Amino acid sequence: MTPHSGQQPNRSEPAGWRIYWDEQGSPADSFRVEGEIYARRLMAAIEIDASMDVLDYGCGFGFAAALIAPHVKTIRYYDNSPRMVEYCKARLAQLPNTMFCDLGSEDGFENCPPMDLILVNSVLQYVDSLGAALDLLGRLSKLMANGGLMVVSDVIPPSHSLAVEAIGVLFKHPSLFSDRIMNVARRYARARGSATLLRISRNDLEETARRNGMEVAFHEPNITHFPKRITAVCRKN
Ligand SMILES: C[S@@+](CC[C@H](N)C(=O)[O-])C[C@H]1O[C@@H](n2cnc3c(N)ncnc32)[C@H](O)[C@@H]1O
């Protein structure tokens, strides 16, 4: 996230969106509903089976991971917000095939076994910069098994209007909307006005995939409740 003040943020302290996620209280119902929509559409979009080792990167509250876990061999999860990790751990505690994977360090990346499926849903818009987001995809691609998939969804494209999107949600998912309005208001207050949502083009996703030995196909529409955002399905060659 780019600080508007022009000052360099202190990287040892959470800033912008990290503050927002670190200060989340118990989840609004809209997060559960969004997780259900996403998990259902993900499992319709790609083949998921009981042999798969899965990584949910940026797991949030863990609603989606809880729904996917019964259909796969294992789910590892990671989030860079300790608060969200706590919520996710509590939600998944009864699911024996789920485990936290600490990808906050290089050691964590090195010790992570090859993944058949990596999920990165609604995460990249909260990353500091385009370079950092594309670099993250490159690092995650190193964790993929040969033939493995990485599904990067809810990516906001450059020319996207968040206002038009909000009107669409109002008509299609009115119950999500009232929660979302409160949520967005809180977001800006908690992120202390220092955070914007990162946008990424299809070209950048394609180029990054190619550079990291992956083929990419775009799934239409996006698999969350925001149909005009991007879902990229990357396969490791
Ligand atoms: C909207 S939630 C998405 C949760 C989940 N992926 C889902 O589909 O329900 C965004 C999550 O991404 C996490 N996040 C943002 N930037 C991240 C980063 N660079 N590394 C790991 N997690 C990140 C946030 O802490 C937050 O929990």
The ligand as an ORCA input file, in Angstrom:
! r2SCAN-3c Opt
* xyz 0 1
  C     -10.591    -10.820      2.114
  S      -9.574    -11.831      3.113
  C      -9.580    -13.291      2.110
  C      -9.725    -14.520      2.942
  C      -9.775    -15.849      2.205
  N      -8.741    -15.983      1.210
  C     -11.136    -16.116      1.622
  O     -11.208    -16.438      0.458
  O     -12.133    -16.071      2.327
  C      -7.940    -11.217      2.800
  C      -6.874    -11.863      3.673
  O      -5.609    -11.724      3.048
  C      -4.648    -11.513      4.061
  N      -3.452    -10.913      3.445
  C      -3.323     -9.701      2.896
  N      -2.072     -9.524      2.411
  C      -1.406    -10.675      2.651
  C      -0.066    -11.124      2.396
  N       0.814    -10.352      1.771
  N       0.281    -12.346      2.800
  C      -0.618    -13.142      3.443
  N      -1.893    -12.788      3.707
  C      -2.278    -11.565      3.324
  C      -5.353    -10.609      5.046
  O      -4.732    -10.613      6.312
  C      -6.753    -11.208      5.052
  O      -6.918    -12.173      6.047
*
